[in-house]
Amino acid sequence: MIFLIFTAEGLAEAAAEIKAEKATLWLNPGLQENDKLSGFIAAGCDCCFLPEQVDAGNEKAVLNALSHVEKNSRDNEIYVEYL
């Protein structure tokens, strides 16, 4: 399972499920400095970053980010954070 997360709030909200699933995270590059990432890595989650910051309120940008993740991942089950 993949989680496509754009905000720190979305990351915090989905944290328990992400860790339980040992899911792959695709994150906005602005979340690279998030102090919670080490906990996800310790739980066995892979962390990947989008090539550019995505405005989660912009549907077209979210769809483009989803397309990028689909092209660069093998897993077809993707949870997308929507605002």
C-alpha positions, 0 to 999 in steps of 0.5 A: 500500500502507498500513501500519497501525503501532502501535509504534516497534518495528513501525515499525523492523521494517517500515521497509525495505519501507515505504520501498521501497513508498513506502507510506502510514503510519497511525500511533498518535498517540504516534509523532508525535515518532518521530525516524525519521518524517523519513526516511519522508517523505524517501522519499516516504511519507505519514504519517497519524495515528490519532485516538486511541492504540490498544493493539495487544494489544487485537484490538477496538481494532485492528479499529476502527483498521483500519476507520478507515483503510479509511474514510479511504483509497483503497488496499485493500492494508493491512499491519497490525502485530499483536502 
